[in-house]
Every structure is written in structure tokens, then in C-alpha cells.
């Protein structure tokens, strides 16, 4: 693990990851402005899903030609997905009260990865400041889901607890973590990038 303020794309470049040869999957694409378009421009191909129709209508206008998009519930559609991906961008809607932070994509997400792949996840270490800034609470359901996913007693987690949890989930699906790195984006969120290989 390496913590710094380096932009996630600089880490990708430093690691020699060639996105132009990769099929990238963005299950929470929103309107495309939250990095999805940046990945689309660099990818061989991008698949973008979005559940909110208002976001989706903007998304299809924003995406370049090397993409396909779908208006769907990602946490249901992923069980019908048969394609395999080199790189997954997990940037969930933290305000969703139905699917907490994309946790419900696991462990299925590992089944649509190629044997050598990357996952970039946007992480909330502490959900409370972010939630208060956006006017919604951290209810009991959200607290429980976070604790179950991370295997912790508290919904507030440390970097080490995040790393341990994602390593455990990956190994449970037959993947080994090769390396991971953090990139700090906004005041409450950060990017967590992992390289994975099938065992």
C-alpha cells in the first residue's frame, strides 16, 4: 500500500497499465462526469451502466464512440453479464439507500474479471461527514452492511481494514492481490486501486 495525493491516472501510468488495450466496466457511470468519460477516452472499450434515467440521458450524450451503455440496475444486471473485463471502475452513488456503496456487486464482480485484472474503487473511510454534507443519514441498515463487508465492529474503517477486507474478498473468489495503491481525491473519498491475478 502506498498513500499519497497522486492522481489515480498517474499511478496507472507509473505502473505501466495500458488502458488502450483494456475492456473497462463502469457499473455506476452516473452522467459520465465522475471519471467515466476519462476512462472511456483511454480504453479500448468501455461498458457503462446507470440506474437513474436522468443521469443516463446525460451519460449517452457524453460518452465517446468506443462505449456501450445500458439503463439498468447494476446489482441485478451483473448476474446476467457474460463478458469479461480487464479493469473495473467502482464509483457508486453513496446516497443510495437501496444498494450501499456497491457492496452488493460482490462477490459476483470477480466472476466477470479476466485472469489478470484491476479494480479501482472509490472508498469512504468515514461515511458520516460525507452523508451530513449531502443531507442524508447513515441508517442502521447502512451501518450493518458496511460492518459485514469490511468485517469490522464499526462502520468507520481504516485503510488497513479496507485492504484486509478486499484481499479477503478477492481470495474468496480465487484472486490474489499483486499490489494496491491509494489516491486521495476529495475531502471524504479516495481511490483504492488493486491489481489482481487469478490463482
N, C-alpha and C positions, 0 to 999 in steps of 0.2 A: 504494500500500500504506500502511496505517495500523496501527501496532501500539499496542494499549493493553489494558486489562483490562476494557473494556466488554463486558457480556453480549451475546451474539450477537443476542438478540431486541431489544435496544436499538439495535444497529446496523441491524437490519431496519427498525425503526420510524423511526430517523433518516433512512434512505434512502427512506422513503415506500413501502416494499414492503407491499402489502396482501395478506396471506396468505389472507384470507377469499375472495378471488377466484381462488385458485390451486388447481390439482391438484398434490398433493405426492406424491413417491415416496420410500419408505424401504426400500432393498433389504436392509438388515441391521438389522431392527427389534428384535431380541432380545426381551425381555419387555415392551418399551414404555416402560421407565423411563428410558432414556437419551435423553431429549428427544423421542422419537417421540410420546408422548402430548401433549406441549406443542404440537408441530406439528399434531397431529390436531385439537386443540381450536380452533386458529386457522384451519385450512384449509377451503376449500370441500369438498375431498375428499382423503383420504389413502389411498394403496395401500401396504400394509406386507407385506414378505416376511421369512421367517425359516426357516433350515435346521434348527435344533435343536428337536426335538419338545418338550423340556421347557420351553424358552423360549416356544415357540409356544402351548402350552396356557395359559400365563400371559398371553401377548400378547392372545389373543382375549377374555380376560376384562377386560382393561384398556382396550381401545380403545372410543371412542365410536361412535355410530351412523353417522357420516359417513365410515366407512372400509370397505375390504375388505382381507382378509388372505389369505395363501397360505403353506402349508408347502412350501417348495421350496428348491432350490439356485439362488440368485440368479444365479450366474455362468453357469448353463446356461439358466435360465428367461428371462433378459433377451433372448436371441436369438429367443424366441417372443413377446415383448411387442410389441404393436402400438399401444398407447395412447401419447399424447404428454403430457409433463409440463411444468409451469411451474417447479417447484422440486424439486431432488433433495437428499436428506439422506444423506450417505455417512458412516455411523458404523460401520465394520467391526469384526469381532471380531479384535483384534490378536493373540490367542492361536492363531488358526487356522494349522495347518501345511499346509493344502491350498491355500487362496487367500490370498496375502499381502496383507493390508491393503486388499482390494478392488480392487487394481490390474487384476485380470482382467476387470473390468467395462468397461475402456477398450479401444478407443475406442467400443464399442457404445453406451455410456451417452449419447453425444452424438446418436445416431440417434433416441432417444426423447424428446428435448427439443423444446419448441416454439421457434419462431424467436427469441423473447425469453425467456430463462430464467435461472435461478440454480442454482448448485451450492454446497452447504455441505459441506465435507469435514473430518473430524477427522484431524488430522495428527500424526504422530510425527516430530519432527526427529531425535531420537536414540533408536533402538529399544532400546538396551542397558539403561538404568535401568528402563524400564517392564517389560522382559522379566524382569529379575532380581527385581523386586518381586513378580512373578506366577509365578515358579518355572519358567520355560522359557527356552531359549537362543535366540540368534539364529544359526541354522544357515547353512550355505553357500548353500542354495537361497534363503533369505530375503534374504541379503545381495545375491545376484545379481539377484533380481527388483527390489529397491529401486534398485540401481545402473542397471539397464536402464530402469526407469520414469522416474527422475529424470535420467538421462544424466550421472551423476557417477562419480567413481572411488571414492568412499566411500559406504557405506550411511548414514552420518550426514550430514544435509543442513542447509543454511542456509535461512532464509526466502526469500532471493533465488533460490536454486536451485529451491525449490518453485514460486515464482511463474513462473520461466522455463519449467519443465517443464510446468506446467498450461497456460500460454499456448501452448506449442508443441503440446500435445495438442489443445487447442481449435481452433487454426488448422488443424491437420491434418484436422479434421473440419468445417471451414467456419465456425467461430465466432470472433468477435472478442471479446476481453476488454474490457469497458467500464470496470469498476473492480474492485478487490479489497480485502479488509479482513481483519484478524486479530483474534481474540478468544481470550484465554488462559483456559483452563478449569481443568485440574488441573496437577499438577507436571510431567507428562511430555507432555501432549496439549494441542492448541489447535484452535480452529475457524478454517477458512480459507474465506471467503465470496467468491464471484465472481458478477458479473453478466455475462451473455454475450448476444450478438446474432449471428444468422446473417448471414454476409457476403453 
